[in-house]
């Protein structure tokens, strides 16, 4: 039987630096437009701008979980 190595979980206080500022800006724009245009239009915008679906869904459906900064 092989030994399984696990990495310790990152501390909750550790901050991850964003590397994709373009996606951040697109998501900010889409989230800001939800009250005016609606969720579907915001999602269509992100899809048209090639934002990965996983990111689009996570940020539009759970905006309070987004990273700050």
Residue frames relative to the residue before (quaternion, step in Angstrom):
aa qw qx qy qz dx dy dz
X 1.0000 0.0000 0.0000 0.0000 0.00 0.00 0.00
X 0.3972 -0.7360 0.4994 0.2262 3.58 -0.89 0.93
X 0.4485 -0.6423 0.5424 0.3035 3.51 -1.19 0.60
X 0.2519 -0.7563 0.5866 0.1432 3.55 -0.96 0.87
X 0.2170 -0.7758 0.5813 0.1149 3.53 -0.74 1.06
X 0.0877 -0.7874 0.6087 0.0434 3.52 -0.95 0.87
X 0.3800 -0.6940 0.5590 0.2479 3.49 -1.15 0.67
X 0.5003 -0.6312 0.4778 0.3506 3.58 -1.00 0.66
X 0.5563 -0.6090 0.4493 0.3432 3.56 -1.09 0.69
X 0.5196 -0.6281 0.4779 0.3273 3.55 -1.09 0.71
X 0.5426 -0.6126 0.4494 0.3583 3.58 -1.00 0.72
X 0.5904 -0.6068 0.4064 0.3436 3.56 -1.07 0.76
X 0.6740 0.5125 -0.2938 0.4435 3.60 1.10 -0.62
X 0.5333 0.6408 -0.4096 0.3704 3.61 1.20 -0.37
X 0.2637 -0.7872 0.5448 0.1182 3.56 -0.83 1.01
X 0.2690 -0.7515 0.5836 0.1492 3.56 -0.90 0.96
X 0.3418 -0.7533 0.5301 0.1864 3.56 -0.81 1.04
X 0.4381 -0.6831 0.5208 0.2650 3.55 -0.93 0.93
X 0.2022 -0.7894 0.5673 0.1190 3.54 -0.98 0.81
X 0.7318 0.3821 -0.2195 0.5199 3.57 1.21 -0.36
X 0.1517 -0.8373 0.5219 0.0591 3.55 0.13 1.30
X 0.5801 0.5790 -0.3784 0.4303 3.60 1.11 -0.54
X 0.6661 0.4836 -0.2996 0.4824 3.58 0.90 -0.93
X 0.6121 0.5494 -0.3489 0.4492 3.58 0.98 -0.77
X 0.6857 0.4875 -0.2861 0.4586 3.57 0.87 -0.95
X 0.6448 0.5131 -0.3164 0.4701 3.59 1.01 -0.79
X 0.6585 0.4978 -0.3076 0.4732 3.58 0.94 -0.87
X 0.6219 0.5336 -0.3435 0.4589 3.60 0.97 -0.79
X 0.6602 0.5085 -0.2992 0.4649 3.56 0.94 -0.91
X 0.6710 0.4979 -0.2972 0.4620 3.60 0.92 -0.89
X 0.6585 0.5053 -0.3137 0.4611 3.59 0.89 -0.90
X 0.6594 0.5095 -0.3076 0.4593 3.57 0.98 -0.82
X 0.6987 0.4832 -0.2727 0.4517 3.59 1.10 -0.62
X 0.4524 0.7171 -0.4422 0.2925 3.62 1.21 -0.27
X 0.6810 0.4836 -0.3340 0.4368 3.67 0.76 -0.81
X 0.7126 0.4476 -0.2522 0.4777 3.59 1.07 -0.68
X 0.8105 0.3026 -0.1230 0.4863 3.56 0.76 -1.10
X 0.4915 -0.6556 0.4345 0.3739 3.56 1.15 -0.54
X 0.6737 -0.5351 0.3571 0.3637 3.50 -1.31 0.48
X 0.6582 0.5252 -0.3236 0.4316 3.58 0.90 -0.87
X 0.6744 0.4857 -0.3032 0.4661 3.60 0.87 -0.88
X 0.6278 0.5237 -0.3335 0.4694 3.58 1.03 -0.77
X 0.6566 0.4988 -0.3068 0.4754 3.59 0.98 -0.83
X 0.6373 0.5211 -0.3260 0.4648 3.60 1.00 -0.78
X 0.6212 0.5403 -0.3320 0.4605 3.56 1.04 -0.78
X 0.6830 0.4783 -0.2957 0.4661 3.59 0.83 -0.95
X 0.6319 0.5210 -0.3353 0.4657 3.59 1.02 -0.75
X 0.6603 0.5089 -0.3047 0.4607 3.59 0.96 -0.86
X 0.7082 0.4302 -0.2473 0.5023 3.57 1.15 -0.60
X 0.4963 -0.7116 0.3819 0.3185 3.58 1.33 0.34
X 0.3085 0.7031 -0.5647 0.3025 3.56 0.99 0.83
X 0.5274 -0.6474 0.4335 0.3388 3.63 -0.78 0.93
X 0.5832 -0.6280 0.3972 0.3283 3.57 -0.95 0.94
X 0.6219 0.5575 -0.3414 0.4312 3.59 0.98 -0.82
X 0.6754 0.4758 -0.2849 0.4861 3.57 0.96 -0.88
X 0.6457 0.5330 -0.3240 0.4404 3.58 0.91 -0.90
X 0.6791 0.4817 -0.2959 0.4682 3.58 0.83 -0.96
X 0.6709 0.5140 -0.3067 0.4378 3.57 0.82 -0.99
X 0.7358 0.4370 -0.2512 0.4522 3.59 0.84 -0.91
X 0.6853 0.4694 -0.2973 0.4709 3.60 1.06 -0.61
X 0.7149 0.4402 -0.2587 0.4776 3.58 0.96 -0.82
X 0.7922 0.1862 -0.0864 0.5747 3.59 1.07 -0.74
X 0.0096 -0.8538 0.5202 0.0161 3.66 0.61 1.01
X 0.6183 0.5574 -0.3498 0.4298 3.61 1.13 -0.53
X 0.6409 0.5233 -0.3244 0.4583 3.63 1.23 -0.27
X 0.4696 0.7044 -0.4349 0.3069 3.59 1.24 -0.11
X 0.5378 -0.5959 0.4895 0.3408 3.52 -1.23 0.55
X 0.3707 -0.7091 0.5517 0.2355 3.56 -1.11 0.60
X 0.6956 0.4730 -0.3487 0.4134 3.53 -1.22 0.50
